[in-house]
Every structure is written in structure tokens, then in C-alpha cells.
């Protein structure tokens, strides 16, 4: 900026005289002082990141922190991390104040009361930058064997190039203004239909269009221009590959260094790989630098690495201080008590009058009351199951089951999450290692806890005994309209949404729009109290709570919205909807009583519906007068003589007799959907069947994930 002022001979006494100079000054200021030309929002990150503010500018976003300046009384802003819009694939809002920035190789989670405004602003910038961009970002890997095709990995940014000149008679580039079906002719005649042509890493080639999406033009000039970057860095800059640029950055950074102060905590965000040892290196207390096992280690780095590994390995003696460096002495005392509880649960310390359930409940309650202790708990359990040399034969097995339970109840911080996930993935995917099944289950539990919040009700003694015995699921009864029963396998972390998706899948429904139209109800007090469950409600939590209130509770699956059109292929789908719609139809909720005698059209429709009901029961004989009366809404039946109704139903018997019961139900729904004056919308109080007692039995083994934590929604 000083050079620009000097070049144009500008100072405080000489005003700007030309528009071009003004534009040059503003453009230089925007590119040089990006934070100044940004909208700044209050925001926080996960524990250890130090994020206090989020800046959004025309080039990207920056994570900021206010630090004390040398001369300024109020401090100054420090940029912790910066991301260009080329790095951001999209922004999501999982909850009201939560922002999820999905990048090419990572996710950044922030919390802000202005989350909606941030998302809108970022979306607008990205949309505008994508309009005229010649770049796309890969959303999936493409590694073809054909060398003529362009290979890339997810997150790579590809520079689009013009296709080769079209051959004679090749019309794939023509504008088609007629029927869309003509595109199929283009697909057959043109080999490049659905393909793009671009360059990456100095290579060029074709690739499928469906594997990429538009991306903002990368900011080449933002890459550090260091003389020693080497050829790989030059290639990264030339083709703007996010993956290559990160690889160059890793090589340039060198080995990770332990962060020893709060000011260095934010640097940990960029330190790969995400191993538990690397987490310990940054966040554990400084290891004692003394020889181990009588061996004198030569270098300082070797001594520190050895003691860090020891801090992540099994110990037979209780801890005297927390693993993670906690400043509060009271938290440090909680950490030592927590570690003793872990040892008791694993059998490496005496229970002293307590039961396994008492120890577990105290541990879970401590993590629930003090969120800052959750990472410490995870690190302690991981420590005790790593290189376990306990004299107790089942110590390591009980440690893994403790981890399985903790992952179902409490999430870890975003700082620990990638490290813990990497640990569980290594344990589950490395051939020959024990406990691979439960390691995978812990990983699945952890992901569900992060998504749904974790279980709320402490496990009962029956559930705990089942989990300690290796049984991770139980059979739970769900009732569908018409008395249909479904016994589903409920795992530790099964939520109401999982049940809805499983039953919908059985009805051949796979779209999320369809899932939104079904709800699980909990029914108590002999059908007098009906309450819908939140989709985030854990079924085992609901069952535990309801068993204390009403042992005769029921769980009911029912459709409450009717936006999606009906389908008639799947038998369970048709039967379920027929059983739900029929009672509402017979109560006259889908038709109005005419002021005078019903029209001939209405009589024919109602009589055909009655004939379809009779065939749906798999009856071939002619219905009786009493049966016809049961098939017709009472207010309509009274408008016409019973013999007339019987004659009308008999006229439709020949058509319906050739149908199967499934086809009769499907025709009933289809006719009801088209002929009723009001649309299908039977969301009223159902007629609940008689309650019956059902025993639940625990089955299965802890070989795959499951998590149970739920909370019934308040009844409207």
C-alpha cells in the first residue's frame, strides 16, 4: 500500500483525483487487509482451538482470536486458520447455532448465535464465484486403469479444458430443443456424453461429470512462494490440487512439535496424523524424562517419545494426576477418582462394597455433570486397554465393553474425535488384532452419539449384565395399524429414526422424504395416553423410562403426513395403509352426508369400496346384509335402503372376485385417494387394540455398533 501511495504521489494533503487510482487503492486494500474488509461474527470452536471470532470476506473465511498486542491497549486479531472458498465444498447447519464447514479433506465445526447469517453469506459468495469458474472439485475418487482417462482423488480441484474438436457428424455439442428423450440418442451416438475434459497434476484427460461439482477458482497467489518448495509444490500451484498442496505443506512443516503453551494450541489443528500418540504429544502433561526399565535413552526426543507411549499404555497403579493437562486442582482430583473407577470396573482394583452398576453409573454421571472430563475419561480407558498386561483374565475385555458403553452416552470433543476415531479404526481394520468387532461397534456408537447426543437414562442392571455378557441387542415389539406386529432388533444406540427407516425399508421406501411422514408413538395407560417420539429418542431409554411408569406400554408405528403419493406394489405397505385408512373411512371422515339422496356416482363408488373390503378379507361368497352395513359409513348407509346397498355391492362382485386380497386393498386405497372429496389425512387418534404383555429377550453379540439413548417428545 505504501508503494502504491508513493507511486501515485498520494498523502493526507493530496486527495485522490482519478477513479482508476481509487479503484487500485481499494483493490489493494481488499487483497492486503482481508480481515479489515470482512464481516466478523462471534464464534467458538471445540476445546483447544482458541477460536473466538469468524471472519467472512470475498476470498474465504478466517478463524480469529483476540490476543494482547504490544502497543494496542485493546489487543489485536490473530488469524488461526484461513480457508479459501475453493476449499469449501458446502456449509451445513446441523442445529440452530452450529456450523459445519465441509472441506475437501476435513470438517470444521463452529458454534455461533449468528450461524444462519454466516451460512447465507458464505453460500452467496460460493454461488457467485462458481458462476464463471472453470474449475470443479472431485466428490469421489476416480482411479481408472485406462491411462487416457484422468485419475484423481476426492477433494482434488480440476481445471476444465475445451473438448477436442468434434468429428464429422458428431452432434453431442448441439443444443436440443425438442424432447428430452433425444438425449438418449446423443448418449448412444456421442462417446463423450456425460464426460468432461480437464487437467490436474500436469496431466490431462476425460472423466465422468457425475463425479465432480462446480468449485470456486482457487487462489493460486495465496500459496507460499518459498524457494525450496520443489517441483511438487510447483505442480500443486499450477493445477490447484488441494490434495497436492496439503502434501507439500506436510513435507514443509516437518515432524510435529509438542505445543507447550495456550498460544500454540491452535497450531494443533493442522498436525497430522490423527493418532492417540499425537494427541498425547499436544495435550497430555509433560512426561517425566527419566530412563525406563533400566535403559538409558540417548536423545531427549527419544526419552520424551518413550514416556509418552508409557502414558498411553496399561498401568497397574492408580494415577496421581490427570493425563490431560488440567489447570483446576478440583478437576485433577476428579480425574484420579475417575481412573480408580475405570480400574474397578475392569477388575484391576477392589470394588469395596460397590457393584459394577454403581461404579459405571458414577463414572457416567461424572462425565455428564462435567463435560470437560469426557476427553479425560476416553483417554484413561484407551490407556488401560492398550498393551493390557493385567493379571485379571477379562480385564481388557471389560475395558473394551466400558468403552462401548461410554461411547453410547457421551461424545468427546472435536479435538479428540479424529484421534479416537483413528484409534478405533486401526483396531478394527488391522488383521490379527483382538476385539475388532467391538472396536467397530465403539466407532459406530461414537458417530451416533455425536449425531444424536448420547443416551440419557442410565443402563439398568439387566442391560448392563447383558452387555457384560457380550449381548448387544434385544427384541422389541412394534405394532402397526390393523394389529400387524414387527419384532425388531434394538441395539444400544438405536433411535426412533432407525426404527422408522427399517420398517420403511421393509415397505420398499428408501427416500428421506418418505421417512419424514412416519412416526413412532409410545402408548401408555391402556391406550389413553399417546405421545410421539422424537426421531432422536433412544428406544432403550424410552423403554427404561416407560417400564418405570407403565409396564404395559406399547410402541406404535403410524403414518402422520400424506404428502408423498401412495404406492401399491409392496404388500406390507398396502396392508399397513389399508388398515390405517379403513377405520377413518368407516367413521365417515373422508366423505360428507349429502343434503338429499346420494347421487348415482356416489352410490357406485361407496358400493365398490364395500365390495373391495369384502374381497380384502379373502371372501368369495356374496356378503350378507349385515356385512354390507359394516362396509359402509353409517351416515351414508342410512340414506338408502339396505336391500339397495346389497344389490349395488353384488353388481361389483364379479369384478372384485378376480382380485387377490392384496389387489383389493390396493384398489381400495387407489379409489379412495381419487374419489374422496378431501385428501387422505387420517392423523387423528387411532383405535388402539387391547394391551398385552410381551417379554423382551436379549440376543446377539457385541460385533457391530449400536447405541440406545432416547427421550420422548412432549405430547401436543
Secondary structure by P-SEA (a helix, b strand, c coil): caaaaaaaccccccccccaaaaaaaaaaaaacccccccccccccccccccccbbbbcccbbbbbbbccccccccbbbbbccccccccccccccccccbbbbbcccbbbbbbbcaaaaaaaaaaaaaaaaaccccbbbbccccccccccbbbbcccbbbbbbbcccccccccccccccccccaaaaaaaacccccccccccccbbbbbbccccccccccccccccccccccaaaaaaaacccaaaaaaaaaaaaccbbbbccccccccccccccccaaaaaaccccccccccccccccccaaaaaaaaaaaaabbbcccccccccccccaaaaaaaaaaaaaaaaaacccccccccaaaaaaaaaaaaaacccaaaaaaaaaaaaaccccccccaaaaaaaaaaaaaaacccccccaaaaaaaaaaaaaccccccaaaaaaaaaaaaaaaaacccccccccaaaaaaaaacccbbbbbbbccccccccccccccccaaaaaaaaaaaaccccaaaaaabbbbbbcccccbbbbbcccccaaaaaaaaaacccbbbbbbbbccccbbbbcccaaaaaaaaaaaaaaaaacccbbbbcccccaaaaaaaaaaaaaaaaaacccccccaaaaaaaccaaaaaaccaaaaaaaaaaaccccccccaaaaaaaaaaaaaccccccccccccccccbbbbbbbbbbbcccbbbbbbbbbcccc
